């Protein structure tokens, strides 16, 4: 069992997130949160913003481009060191 502050659930199912945790995770009054079950536990987290999602896609596109260019460099390097492949 994890350590933490005990909170009482209100009649409408509401609970207050401790101030220290709100500050640490940048959660303010009026913010949206995502609540889901994970491995039998209730998890509350900030949703991914459009900006964070877009940045993730930009990074993935950049890495994909780098990986696509890599074989060309390897082939050129092999030709430089080994010469042309013999005709079999």
PyMOL Python script that loads the backbone (N, CA, C, O; Angstrom):
from pymol import cmd

cmd.read_pdbstr("""\
ATOM      1  N   UNK A   1       0.845  -1.173   0.000  1.00  0.00           N
ATOM      2  CA  UNK A   1       0.000   0.000   0.000  1.00  0.00           C
ATOM      3  C   UNK A   1       0.896   1.243   0.000  1.00  0.00           C
ATOM      4  O   UNK A   1       1.866   1.314   0.754  1.00  0.00           O
ATOM      5  N   UNK A   2       0.566   2.218  -0.847  1.00  0.00           N
ATOM      6  CA  UNK A   2       1.395   3.418  -0.937  1.00  0.00           C
ATOM      7  C   UNK A   2       1.113   4.371   0.208  1.00  0.00           C
ATOM      8  O   UNK A   2       0.012   4.403   0.759  1.00  0.00           O
ATOM      9  N   UNK A   3       2.129   5.147   0.553  1.00  0.00           N
ATOM     10  CA  UNK A   3       1.957   6.159   1.589  1.00  0.00           C
ATOM     11  C   UNK A   3       1.310   7.372   0.950  1.00  0.00           C
ATOM     12  O   UNK A   3       1.470   7.603  -0.249  1.00  0.00           O
ATOM     13  N   UNK A   4       0.598   8.129   1.719  1.00  0.00           N
ATOM     14  CA  UNK A   4      -0.040   9.321   1.186  1.00  0.00           C
ATOM     15  C   UNK A   4      -1.017   9.871   2.198  1.00  0.00           C
ATOM     16  O   UNK A   4      -1.178   9.342   3.298  1.00  0.00           O
ATOM     17  N   UNK A   5      -1.659  10.941   1.796  1.00  0.00           N
ATOM     18  CA  UNK A   5      -2.649  11.562   2.662  1.00  0.00           C
ATOM     19  C   UNK A   5      -3.994  10.889   2.473  1.00  0.00           C
ATOM     20  O   UNK A   5      -4.389  10.570   1.351  1.00  0.00           O
ATOM     21  N   UNK A   6      -4.684  10.680   3.562  1.00  0.00           N
ATOM     22  CA  UNK A   6      -6.022  10.122   3.519  1.00  0.00           C
ATOM     23  C   UNK A   6      -7.017  11.221   3.190  1.00  0.00           C
ATOM     24  O   UNK A   6      -6.943  12.316   3.746  1.00  0.00           O
ATOM     25  N   UNK A   7      -7.937  10.937   2.299  1.00  0.00           N
ATOM     26  CA  UNK A   7      -8.975  11.890   1.917  1.00  0.00           C
ATOM     27  C   UNK A   7     -10.322  11.194   1.983  1.00  0.00           C
ATOM     28  O   UNK A   7     -10.429   9.991   1.748  1.00  0.00           O
ATOM     29  N   UNK A   8     -11.341  11.964   2.305  1.00  0.00           N
ATOM     30  CA  UNK A   8     -12.700  11.429   2.356  1.00  0.00           C
ATOM     31  C   UNK A   8     -13.414  11.828   1.069  1.00  0.00           C
ATOM     32  O   UNK A   8     -13.328  12.973   0.624  1.00  0.00           O
ATOM     33  N   UNK A   9     -14.112  10.874   0.485  1.00  0.00           N
ATOM     34  CA  UNK A   9     -14.892  11.121  -0.722  1.00  0.00           C
ATOM     35  C   UNK A   9     -16.211  11.765  -0.314  1.00  0.00           C
ATOM     36  O   UNK A   9     -16.913  11.270   0.568  1.00  0.00           O
ATOM     37  N   UNK A  10     -16.539  12.881  -0.973  1.00  0.00           N
ATOM     38  CA  UNK A  10     -17.792  13.571  -0.681  1.00  0.00           C
ATOM     39  C   UNK A  10     -18.989  12.801  -1.234  1.00  0.00           C
ATOM     40  O   UNK A  10     -18.834  11.831  -1.977  1.00  0.00           O
ATOM     41  N   UNK A  11     -20.173  13.249  -0.861  1.00  0.00           N
ATOM     42  CA  UNK A  11     -21.401  12.569  -1.294  1.00  0.00           C
ATOM     43  C   UNK A  11     -21.541  12.530  -2.809  1.00  0.00           C
ATOM     44  O   UNK A  11     -22.152  11.608  -3.349  1.00  0.00           O
ATOM     45  N   UNK A  12     -20.983  13.519  -3.501  1.00  0.00           N
ATOM     46  CA  UNK A  12     -21.068  13.566  -4.957  1.00  0.00           C
ATOM     47  C   UNK A  12     -19.858  12.907  -5.624  1.00  0.00           C
ATOM     48  O   UNK A  12     -19.656  13.074  -6.827  1.00  0.00           O
ATOM     49  N   UNK A  13     -19.062  12.171  -4.872  1.00  0.00           N
ATOM     50  CA  UNK A  13     -17.903  11.473  -5.428  1.00  0.00           C
ATOM     51  C   UNK A  13     -16.679  12.344  -5.588  1.00  0.00           C
ATOM     52  O   UNK A  13     -15.730  11.943  -6.262  1.00  0.00           O
ATOM     53  N   UNK A  14     -16.666  13.517  -4.995  1.00  0.00           N
ATOM     54  CA  UNK A  14     -15.538  14.430  -5.145  1.00  0.00           C
ATOM     55  C   UNK A  14     -14.483  14.192  -4.073  1.00  0.00           C
ATOM     56  O   UNK A  14     -14.783  13.797  -2.946  1.00  0.00           O
ATOM     57  N   UNK A  15     -13.241  14.447  -4.463  1.00  0.00           N
ATOM     58  CA  UNK A  15     -12.119  14.345  -3.543  1.00  0.00           C
ATOM     59  C   UNK A  15     -11.152  15.491  -3.856  1.00  0.00           C
ATOM     60  O   UNK A  15     -11.013  15.879  -5.016  1.00  0.00           O
ATOM     61  N   UNK A  16     -10.494  16.027  -2.851  1.00  0.00           N
ATOM     62  CA  UNK A  16      -9.533  17.113  -3.048  1.00  0.00           C
ATOM     63  C   UNK A  16      -8.141  16.529  -3.184  1.00  0.00           C
ATOM     64  O   UNK A  16      -7.698  15.745  -2.344  1.00  0.00           O
ATOM     65  N   UNK A  17      -7.455  16.916  -4.248  1.00  0.00           N
ATOM     66  CA  UNK A  17      -6.071  16.498  -4.441  1.00  0.00           C
ATOM     67  C   UNK A  17      -5.208  17.394  -3.554  1.00  0.00           C
ATOM     68  O   UNK A  17      -5.354  18.616  -3.596  1.00  0.00           O
ATOM     69  N   UNK A  18      -4.316  16.818  -2.758  1.00  0.00           N
ATOM     70  CA  UNK A  18      -3.487  17.634  -1.867  1.00  0.00           C
ATOM     71  C   UNK A  18      -2.730  18.735  -2.620  1.00  0.00           C
ATOM     72  O   UNK A  18      -2.277  18.533  -3.747  1.00  0.00           O
ATOM     73  N   UNK A  19      -2.603  19.895  -1.981  1.00  0.00           N
ATOM     74  CA  UNK A  19      -1.974  21.061  -2.582  1.00  0.00           C
ATOM     75  C   UNK A  19      -0.567  20.747  -3.088  1.00  0.00           C
ATOM     76  O   UNK A  19      -0.202  21.142  -4.196  1.00  0.00           O
ATOM     77  N   UNK A  20       0.217  20.043  -2.285  1.00  0.00           N
ATOM     78  CA  UNK A  20       1.595  19.707  -2.679  1.00  0.00           C
ATOM     79  C   UNK A  20       1.615  18.952  -4.012  1.00  0.00           C
ATOM     80  O   UNK A  20       2.450  19.227  -4.874  1.00  0.00           O
ATOM     81  N   UNK A  21       0.698  18.008  -4.172  1.00  0.00           N
ATOM     82  CA  UNK A  21       0.646  17.242  -5.423  1.00  0.00           C
ATOM     83  C   UNK A  21       0.135  18.091  -6.581  1.00  0.00           C
ATOM     84  O   UNK A  21       0.639  17.978  -7.699  1.00  0.00           O
ATOM     85  N   UNK A  22      -0.859  18.940  -6.328  1.00  0.00           N
ATOM     86  CA  UNK A  22      -1.355  19.835  -7.389  1.00  0.00           C
ATOM     87  C   UNK A  22      -0.230  20.729  -7.889  1.00  0.00           C
ATOM     88  O   UNK A  22      -0.072  20.923  -9.094  1.00  0.00           O
ATOM     89  N   UNK A  23       0.556  21.276  -6.958  1.00  0.00           N
ATOM     90  CA  UNK A  23       1.659  22.154  -7.343  1.00  0.00           C
ATOM     91  C   UNK A  23       2.743  21.383  -8.090  1.00  0.00           C
ATOM     92  O   UNK A  23       3.257  21.859  -9.102  1.00  0.00           O
ATOM     93  N   UNK A  24       3.088  20.210  -7.603  1.00  0.00           N
ATOM     94  CA  UNK A  24       4.142  19.407  -8.226  1.00  0.00           C
ATOM     95  C   UNK A  24       3.782  19.015  -9.656  1.00  0.00           C
ATOM     96  O   UNK A  24       4.652  18.968 -10.526  1.00  0.00           O
ATOM     97  N   UNK A  25       2.496  18.732  -9.901  1.00  0.00           N
ATOM     98  CA  UNK A  25       2.063  18.284 -11.222  1.00  0.00           C
ATOM     99  C   UNK A  25       1.428  19.398 -12.051  1.00  0.00           C
ATOM    100  O   UNK A  25       0.928  19.152 -13.148  1.00  0.00           O
ATOM    101  N   UNK A  26       1.447  20.616 -11.528  1.00  0.00           N
ATOM    102  CA  UNK A  26       0.933  21.747 -12.287  1.00  0.00           C
ATOM    103  C   UNK A  26      -0.559  21.691 -12.540  1.00  0.00           C
ATOM    104  O   UNK A  26      -1.026  22.096 -13.605  1.00  0.00           O
ATOM    105  N   UNK A  27      -1.310  21.194 -11.572  1.00  0.00           N
ATOM    106  CA  UNK A  27      -2.767  21.095 -11.704  1.00  0.00           C
ATOM    107  C   UNK A  27      -3.393  22.252 -10.936  1.00  0.00           C
ATOM    108  O   UNK A  27      -3.119  22.449  -9.752  1.00  0.00           O
ATOM    109  N   UNK A  28      -4.243  23.018 -11.630  1.00  0.00           N
ATOM    110  CA  UNK A  28      -4.912  24.161 -11.004  1.00  0.00           C
ATOM    111  C   UNK A  28      -6.417  23.965 -11.068  1.00  0.00           C
ATOM    112  O   UNK A  28      -6.910  23.154 -11.852  1.00  0.00           O
ATOM    113  N   UNK A  29      -7.138  24.699 -10.253  1.00  0.00           N
ATOM    114  CA  UNK A  29      -8.591  24.646 -10.278  1.00  0.00           C
ATOM    115  C   UNK A  29      -9.106  24.926 -11.682  1.00  0.00           C
ATOM    116  O   UNK A  29      -8.658  25.877 -12.322  1.00  0.00           O
ATOM    117  N   UNK A  30     -10.026  24.128 -12.163  1.00  0.00           N
ATOM    118  CA  UNK A  30     -10.578  24.292 -13.497  1.00  0.00           C
ATOM    119  C   UNK A  30      -9.859  23.485 -14.567  1.00  0.00           C
ATOM    120  O   UNK A  30     -10.358  23.360 -15.685  1.00  0.00           O
ATOM    121  N   UNK A  31      -8.684  22.932 -14.239  1.00  0.00           N
ATOM    122  CA  UNK A  31      -7.956  22.100 -15.206  1.00  0.00           C
ATOM    123  C   UNK A  31      -8.677  20.779 -15.417  1.00  0.00           C
ATOM    124  O   UNK A  31      -9.399  20.306 -14.539  1.00  0.00           O
ATOM    125  N   UNK A  32      -8.476  20.191 -16.582  1.00  0.00           N
ATOM    126  CA  UNK A  32      -8.984  18.856 -16.862  1.00  0.00           C
ATOM    127  C   UNK A  32      -7.973  17.826 -16.372  1.00  0.00           C
ATOM    128  O   UNK A  32      -6.767  18.071 -16.398  1.00  0.00           O
ATOM    129  N   UNK A  33      -8.464  16.685 -15.929  1.00  0.00           N
ATOM    130  CA  UNK A  33      -7.619  15.537 -15.591  1.00  0.00           C
ATOM    131  C   UNK A  33      -8.248  14.302 -16.215  1.00  0.00           C
ATOM    132  O   UNK A  33      -9.438  14.287 -16.529  1.00  0.00           O
ATOM    133  N   UNK A  34      -7.441  13.276 -16.391  1.00  0.00           N
ATOM    134  CA  UNK A  34      -7.907  11.996 -16.900  1.00  0.00           C
ATOM    135  C   UNK A  34      -7.859  11.011 -15.741  1.00  0.00           C
ATOM    136  O   UNK A  34      -6.850  10.910 -15.043  1.00  0.00           O
ATOM    137  N   UNK A  35      -8.952  10.289 -15.540  1.00  0.00           N
ATOM    138  CA  UNK A  35      -9.025   9.296 -14.461  1.00  0.00           C
ATOM    139  C   UNK A  35      -9.268   7.945 -15.101  1.00  0.00           C
ATOM    140  O   UNK A  35     -10.203   7.775 -15.884  1.00  0.00           O
ATOM    141  N   UNK A  36      -8.414   6.977 -14.763  1.00  0.00           N
ATOM    142  CA  UNK A  36      -8.575   5.636 -15.324  1.00  0.00           C
ATOM    143  C   UNK A  36      -8.024   4.595 -14.358  1.00  0.00           C
ATOM    144  O   UNK A  36      -7.347   4.920 -13.383  1.00  0.00           O
ATOM    145  N   UNK A  37      -8.326   3.357 -14.650  1.00  0.00           N
ATOM    146  CA  UNK A  37      -7.816   2.241 -13.846  1.00  0.00           C
ATOM    147  C   UNK A  37      -6.576   1.681 -14.526  1.00  0.00           C
ATOM    148  O   UNK A  37      -6.531   1.532 -15.747  1.00  0.00           O
ATOM    149  N   UNK A  38      -5.570   1.375 -13.713  1.00  0.00           N
ATOM    150  CA  UNK A  38      -4.330   0.805 -14.225  1.00  0.00           C
ATOM    151  C   UNK A  38      -3.806  -0.199 -13.206  1.00  0.00           C
ATOM    152  O   UNK A  38      -3.464   0.164 -12.080  1.00  0.00           O
ATOM    153  N   UNK A  39      -3.749  -1.437 -13.603  1.00  0.00           N
ATOM    154  CA  UNK A  39      -3.261  -2.510 -12.726  1.00  0.00           C
ATOM    155  C   UNK A  39      -4.009  -2.524 -11.399  1.00  0.00           C
ATOM    156  O   UNK A  39      -3.405  -2.686 -10.338  1.00  0.00           O
ATOM    157  N   UNK A  40      -5.328  -2.354 -11.465  1.00  0.00           N
ATOM    158  CA  UNK A  40      -6.156  -2.420 -10.267  1.00  0.00           C
ATOM    159  C   UNK A  40      -6.103  -1.183  -9.391  1.00  0.00           C
ATOM    160  O   UNK A  40      -6.592  -1.203  -8.262  1.00  0.00           O
ATOM    161  N   UNK A  41      -5.514  -0.099  -9.898  1.00  0.00           N
ATOM    162  CA  UNK A  41      -5.422   1.145  -9.119  1.00  0.00           C
ATOM    163  C   UNK A  41      -6.095   2.272  -9.893  1.00  0.00           C
ATOM    164  O   UNK A  41      -6.165   2.250 -11.122  1.00  0.00           O
ATOM    165  N   UNK A  42      -6.581   3.242  -9.158  1.00  0.00           N
ATOM    166  CA  UNK A  42      -7.178   4.429  -9.741  1.00  0.00           C
ATOM    167  C   UNK A  42      -6.065   5.440 -10.004  1.00  0.00           C
ATOM    168  O   UNK A  42      -5.305   5.777  -9.096  1.00  0.00           O
ATOM    169  N   UNK A  43      -5.966   5.923 -11.238  1.00  0.00           N
ATOM    170  CA  UNK A  43      -4.901   6.838 -11.629  1.00  0.00           C
ATOM    171  C   UNK A  43      -5.523   8.158 -12.090  1.00  0.00           C
ATOM    172  O   UNK A  43      -6.460   8.168 -12.889  1.00  0.00           O
ATOM    173  N   UNK A  44      -4.995   9.260 -11.582  1.00  0.00           N
ATOM    174  CA  UNK A  44      -5.415  10.597 -11.991  1.00  0.00           C
ATOM    175  C   UNK A  44      -4.191  11.248 -12.622  1.00  0.00           C
ATOM    176  O   UNK A  44      -3.135  11.314 -11.993  1.00  0.00           O
ATOM    177  N   UNK A  45      -4.320  11.734 -13.873  1.00  0.00           N
ATOM    178  CA  UNK A  45      -3.187  12.372 -14.532  1.00  0.00           C
ATOM    179  C   UNK A  45      -3.638  13.505 -15.436  1.00  0.00           C
ATOM    180  O   UNK A  45      -4.795  13.576 -15.852  1.00  0.00           O
ATOM    181  N   UNK A  46      -2.691  14.388 -15.729  1.00  0.00           N
ATOM    182  CA  UNK A  46      -2.966  15.469 -16.658  1.00  0.00           C
ATOM    183  C   UNK A  46      -3.102  14.887 -18.058  1.00  0.00           C
ATOM    184  O   UNK A  46      -2.338  13.992 -18.421  1.00  0.00           O
ATOM    185  N   UNK A  47      -4.044  15.363 -18.847  1.00  0.00           N
ATOM    186  CA  UNK A  47      -4.132  14.881 -20.228  1.00  0.00           C
ATOM    187  C   UNK A  47      -2.984  15.450 -21.061  1.00  0.00           C
ATOM    188  O   UNK A  47      -2.417  16.488 -20.720  1.00  0.00           O
ATOM    189  N   UNK A  48      -2.654  14.781 -22.130  1.00  0.00           N
ATOM    190  CA  UNK A  48      -1.627  15.260 -23.041  1.00  0.00           C
ATOM    191  C   UNK A  48      -2.208  16.453 -23.804  1.00  0.00           C
ATOM    192  O   UNK A  48      -3.316  16.379 -24.335  1.00  0.00           O
ATOM    193  N   UNK A  49      -1.451  17.549 -23.854  1.00  0.00           N
ATOM    194  CA  UNK A  49      -1.920  18.730 -24.577  1.00  0.00           C
ATOM    195  C   UNK A  49      -1.679  18.561 -26.074  1.00  0.00           C
ATOM    196  O   UNK A  49      -0.886  17.716 -26.490  1.00  0.00           O
ATOM    197  N   UNK A  50      -2.354  19.356 -26.866  1.00  0.00           N
ATOM    198  CA  UNK A  50      -2.142  19.325 -28.319  1.00  0.00           C
ATOM    199  C   UNK A  50      -0.692  19.649 -28.658  1.00  0.00           C
ATOM    200  O   UNK A  50      -0.111  19.063 -29.571  1.00  0.00           O
ATOM    201  N   UNK A  51      -0.112  20.590 -27.911  1.00  0.00           N
ATOM    202  CA  UNK A  51       1.272  20.977 -28.160  1.00  0.00           C
ATOM    203  C   UNK A  51       2.226  19.820 -27.865  1.00  0.00           C
ATOM    204  O   UNK A  51       3.156  19.570 -28.632  1.00  0.00           O
ATOM    205  N   UNK A  52       1.998  19.112 -26.752  1.00  0.00           N
ATOM    206  CA  UNK A  52       2.848  17.963 -26.406  1.00  0.00           C
ATOM    207  C   UNK A  52       2.696  16.855 -27.447  1.00  0.00           C
ATOM    208  O   UNK A  52       3.681  16.223 -27.829  1.00  0.00           O
ATOM    209  N   UNK A  53       1.481  16.621 -27.901  1.00  0.00           N
ATOM    210  CA  UNK A  53       1.228  15.595 -28.909  1.00  0.00           C
ATOM    211  C   UNK A  53       1.905  15.965 -30.226  1.00  0.00           C
ATOM    212  O   UNK A  53       2.540  15.124 -30.862  1.00  0.00           O
ATOM    213  N   UNK A  54       1.764  17.234 -30.631  1.00  0.00           N
ATOM    214  CA  UNK A  54       2.393  17.687 -31.875  1.00  0.00           C
ATOM    215  C   UNK A  54       3.905  17.555 -31.802  1.00  0.00           C
ATOM    216  O   UNK A  54       4.534  17.133 -32.772  1.00  0.00           O
ATOM    217  N   UNK A  55       4.502  17.912 -30.660  1.00  0.00           N
ATOM    218  CA  UNK A  55       5.945  17.793 -30.498  1.00  0.00           C
ATOM    219  C   UNK A  55       6.379  16.328 -30.587  1.00  0.00           C
ATOM    220  O   UNK A  55       7.411  16.026 -31.186  1.00  0.00           O
ATOM    221  N   UNK A  56       5.612  15.434 -30.008  1.00  0.00           N
ATOM    222  CA  UNK A  56       5.922  14.003 -30.106  1.00  0.00           C
ATOM    223  C   UNK A  56       5.908  13.521 -31.545  1.00  0.00           C
ATOM    224  O   UNK A  56       6.778  12.750 -31.952  1.00  0.00           O
ATOM    225  N   UNK A  57       4.917  13.972 -32.328  1.00  0.00           N
ATOM    226  CA  UNK A  57       4.856  13.606 -33.744  1.00  0.00           C
ATOM    227  C   UNK A  57       6.026  14.200 -34.523  1.00  0.00           C
ATOM    228  O   UNK A  57       6.570  13.539 -35.408  1.00  0.00           O
ATOM    229  N   UNK A  58       6.427  15.446 -34.209  1.00  0.00           N
ATOM    230  CA  UNK A  58       7.571  16.059 -34.886  1.00  0.00           C
ATOM    231  C   UNK A  58       8.853  15.269 -34.611  1.00  0.00           C
ATOM    232  O   UNK A  58       9.646  15.018 -35.518  1.00  0.00           O
ATOM    233  N   UNK A  59       9.045  14.880 -33.348  1.00  0.00           N
ATOM    234  CA  UNK A  59      10.243  14.116 -32.994  1.00  0.00           C
ATOM    235  C   UNK A  59      10.257  12.763 -33.690  1.00  0.00           C
ATOM    236  O   UNK A  59      11.303  12.310 -34.156  1.00  0.00           O
ATOM    237  N   UNK A  60       9.103  12.123 -33.760  1.00  0.00           N
ATOM    238  CA  UNK A  60       9.031  10.810 -34.418  1.00  0.00           C
ATOM    239  C   UNK A  60       9.305  10.940 -35.920  1.00  0.00           C
ATOM    240  O   UNK A  60      10.005  10.107 -36.495  1.00  0.00           O
ATOM    241  N   UNK A  61       8.757  11.984 -36.557  1.00  0.00           N
ATOM    242  CA  UNK A  61       8.993  12.200 -37.982  1.00  0.00           C
ATOM    243  C   UNK A  61      10.471  12.455 -38.244  1.00  0.00           C
ATOM    244  O   UNK A  61      11.027  11.954 -39.222  1.00  0.00           O
ATOM    245  N   UNK A  62      11.111  13.234 -37.370  1.00  0.00           N
ATOM    246  CA  UNK A  62      12.541  13.516 -37.521  1.00  0.00           C
ATOM    247  C   UNK A  62      13.352  12.230 -37.406  1.00  0.00           C
ATOM    248  O   UNK A  62      14.249  11.981 -38.211  1.00  0.00           O
ATOM    249  N   UNK A  63      13.034  11.417 -36.406  1.00  0.00           N
ATOM    250  CA  UNK A  63      13.771  10.154 -36.209  1.00  0.00           C
ATOM    251  C   UNK A  63      13.547   9.198 -37.376  1.00  0.00           C
ATOM    252  O   UNK A  63      14.474   8.511 -37.805  1.00  0.00           O
ATOM    253  N   UNK A  64      12.316   9.152 -37.892  1.00  0.00           N
ATOM    254  CA  UNK A  64      12.016   8.294 -39.039  1.00  0.00           C
ATOM    255  C   UNK A  64      12.823   8.738 -40.249  1.00  0.00           C
ATOM    256  O   UNK A  64      13.345   7.903 -40.988  1.00  0.00           O
ATOM    257  N   UNK A  65      12.930  10.041 -40.459  1.00  0.00           N
ATOM    258  CA  UNK A  65      13.713  10.587 -41.567  1.00  0.00           C
ATOM    259  C   UNK A  65      15.189  10.223 -41.408  1.00  0.00           C
ATOM    260  O   UNK A  65      15.846   9.844 -42.378  1.00  0.00           O
ATOM    261  N   UNK A  66      15.703  10.339 -40.191  1.00  0.00           N
ATOM    262  CA  UNK A  66      17.107   9.992 -39.934  1.00  0.00           C
ATOM    263  C   UNK A  66      17.359   8.518 -40.212  1.00  0.00           C
ATOM    264  O   UNK A  66      18.383   8.161 -40.794  1.00  0.00           O
ATOM    265  N   UNK A  67      16.433   7.663 -39.799  1.00  0.00           N
ATOM    266  CA  UNK A  67      16.590   6.220 -40.023  1.00  0.00           C
ATOM    267  C   UNK A  67      16.500   5.879 -41.509  1.00  0.00           C
ATOM    268  O   UNK A  67      17.194   4.978 -41.981  1.00  0.00           O
ATOM    269  N   UNK A  68      15.645   6.597 -42.252  1.00  0.00           N
ATOM    270  CA  UNK A  68      15.507   6.342 -43.686  1.00  0.00           C
ATOM    271  C   UNK A  68      16.778   6.742 -44.432  1.00  0.00           C
ATOM    272  O   UNK A  68      17.129   6.107 -45.426  1.00  0.00           O
ATOM    273  N   UNK A  69      17.471   7.777 -43.973  1.00  0.00           N
ATOM    274  CA  UNK A  69      18.695   8.241 -44.623  1.00  0.00           C
ATOM    275  C   UNK A  69      19.899   7.376 -44.265  1.00  0.00           C
ATOM    276  O   UNK A  69      20.890   7.368 -44.994  1.00  0.00           O
ATOM    277  N   UNK A  70      19.827   6.657 -43.166  1.00  0.00           N
ATOM    278  CA  UNK A  70      20.966   5.882 -42.673  1.00  0.00           C
ATOM    279  C   UNK A  70      21.461   4.817 -43.649  1.00  0.00           C
ATOM    280  O   UNK A  70      22.672   4.734 -43.853  1.00  0.00           O
ATOM    281  N   UNK A  71      20.599   3.988 -44.273  1.00  0.00           N
ATOM    282  CA  UNK A  71      21.110   2.955 -45.181  1.00  0.00           C
ATOM    283  C   UNK A  71      21.899   3.521 -46.366  1.00  0.00           C
ATOM    284  O   UNK A  71      22.850   2.889 -46.827  1.00  0.00           O
ATOM    285  N   UNK A  72      21.522   4.692 -46.861  1.00  0.00           N
ATOM    286  CA  UNK A  72      22.258   5.304 -47.969  1.00  0.00           C
ATOM    287  C   UNK A  72      23.703   5.559 -47.570  1.00  0.00           C
ATOM    288  O   UNK A  72      24.625   5.283 -48.338  1.00  0.00           O
ATOM    289  N   UNK A  73      23.896   6.082 -46.376  1.00  0.00           N
ATOM    290  CA  UNK A  73      25.251   6.334 -45.896  1.00  0.00           C
ATOM    291  C   UNK A  73      26.041   5.053 -45.716  1.00  0.00           C
ATOM    292  O   UNK A  73      27.236   5.013 -46.010  1.00  0.00           O
ATOM    293  N   UNK A  74      25.401   4.024 -45.245  1.00  0.00           N
ATOM    294  CA  UNK A  74      26.070   2.740 -45.031  1.00  0.00           C
ATOM    295  C   UNK A  74      26.477   2.139 -46.367  1.00  0.00           C
ATOM    296  O   UNK A  74      27.584   1.615 -46.496  1.00  0.00           O
ATOM    297  N   UNK A  75      25.606   2.205 -47.354  1.00  0.00           N
ATOM    298  CA  UNK A  75      25.899   1.661 -48.676  1.00  0.00           C
ATOM    299  C   UNK A  75      27.073   2.393 -49.314  1.00  0.00           C
ATOM    300  O   UNK A  75      27.963   1.763 -49.886  1.00  0.00           O
ATOM    301  N   UNK A  76      27.080   3.703 -49.220  1.00  0.00           N
ATOM    302  CA  UNK A  76      28.180   4.494 -49.781  1.00  0.00           C
ATOM    303  C   UNK A  76      29.488   4.154 -49.080  1.00  0.00           C
ATOM    304  O   UNK A  76      30.527   3.999 -49.720  1.00  0.00           O
ATOM    305  N   UNK A  77      29.423   4.040 -47.752  1.00  0.00           N
ATOM    306  CA  UNK A  77      30.617   3.705 -46.982  1.00  0.00           C
ATOM    307  C   UNK A  77      31.146   2.329 -47.378  1.00  0.00           C
ATOM    308  O   UNK A  77      32.357   2.150 -47.508  1.00  0.00           O
ATOM    309  N   UNK A  78      30.265   1.364 -47.569  1.00  0.00           N
ATOM    310  CA  UNK A  78      30.679   0.017 -47.952  1.00  0.00           C
ATOM    311  C   UNK A  78      31.339   0.033 -49.331  1.00  0.00           C
ATOM    312  O   UNK A  78      32.360  -0.623 -49.534  1.00  0.00           O
ATOM    313  N   UNK A  79      30.775   0.765 -50.263  1.00  0.00           N
ATOM    314  CA  UNK A  79      31.365   0.861 -51.599  1.00  0.00           C
ATOM    315  C   UNK A  79      32.758   1.484 -51.536  1.00  0.00           C
ATOM    316  O   UNK A  79      33.673   1.043 -52.230  1.00  0.00           O
ATOM    317  N   UNK A  80      32.913   2.508 -50.703  1.00  0.00           N
ATOM    318  CA  UNK A  80      34.212   3.179 -50.582  1.00  0.00           C
ATOM    319  C   UNK A  80      35.274   2.230 -50.039  1.00  0.00           C
ATOM    320  O   UNK A  80      36.427   2.279 -50.468  1.00  0.00           O
ATOM    321  N   UNK A  81      34.895   1.365 -49.098  1.00  0.00           N
ATOM    322  CA  UNK A  81      35.869   0.454 -48.478  1.00  0.00           C
ATOM    323  C   UNK A  81      36.042  -0.850 -49.245  1.00  0.00           C
ATOM    324  O   UNK A  81      37.136  -1.414 -49.256  1.00  0.00           O
ATOM    325  N   UNK A  82      34.990  -1.336 -49.884  1.00  0.00           N
ATOM    326  CA  UNK A  82      35.044  -2.647 -50.505  1.00  0.00           C
ATOM    327  C   UNK A  82      35.147  -2.579 -52.034  1.00  0.00           C
ATOM    328  O   UNK A  82      35.510  -3.564 -52.677  1.00  0.00           O
ATOM    329  N   UNK A  83      34.837  -1.454 -52.597  1.00  0.00           N
ATOM    330  CA  UNK A  83      34.825  -1.352 -54.040  1.00  0.00           C
ATOM    331  C   UNK A  83      33.520  -1.896 -54.595  1.00  0.00           C
ATOM    332  O   UNK A  83      32.628  -2.285 -53.841  1.00  0.00           O
ATOM    333  N   UNK A  84      33.417  -1.922 -55.864  1.00  0.00           N
ATOM    334  CA  UNK A  84      32.198  -2.440 -56.490  1.00  0.00           C
ATOM    335  C   UNK A  84      32.087  -3.930 -56.262  1.00  0.00           C
ATOM    336  O   UNK A  84      33.091  -4.634 -56.153  1.00  0.00           O
ATOM    337  N   UNK A  85      30.851  -4.404 -56.190  1.00  0.00           N
ATOM    338  CA  UNK A  85      30.633  -5.844 -56.023  1.00  0.00           C
ATOM    339  C   UNK A  85      30.998  -6.568 -57.315  1.00  0.00           C
ATOM    340  O   UNK A  85      30.703  -6.079 -58.405  1.00  0.00           O
ATOM    341  N   UNK A  86      31.631  -7.719 -57.199  1.00  0.00           N
ATOM    342  CA  UNK A  86      32.027  -8.449 -58.431  1.00  0.00           C
ATOM    343  C   UNK A  86      30.792  -8.998 -59.145  1.00  0.00           C
ATOM    344  O   UNK A  86      29.764  -9.263 -58.523  1.00  0.00           O
ATOM    345  N   UNK A  87      30.909  -9.156 -60.421  1.00  0.00           N
ATOM    346  CA  UNK A  87      29.847  -9.777 -61.215  1.00  0.00           C
ATOM    347  C   UNK A  87      29.965 -11.275 -61.011  1.00  0.00           C
ATOM    348  O   UNK A  87      31.034 -11.831 -61.265  1.00  0.00           O
ATOM    349  N   UNK A  88      28.963 -11.929 -60.581  1.00  0.00           N
ATOM    350  CA  UNK A  88      29.019 -13.375 -60.315  1.00  0.00           C
ATOM    351  C   UNK A  88      28.627 -14.093 -61.528  1.00  0.00           C
ATOM    352  O   UNK A  88      28.602 -15.324 -61.535  1.00  0.00           O
TER     353      UNK A  88
END
""", "prot")
cmd.dss("prot")
cmd.show_as("cartoon", "prot")
cmd.util.cbc("prot")
cmd.orient("prot")
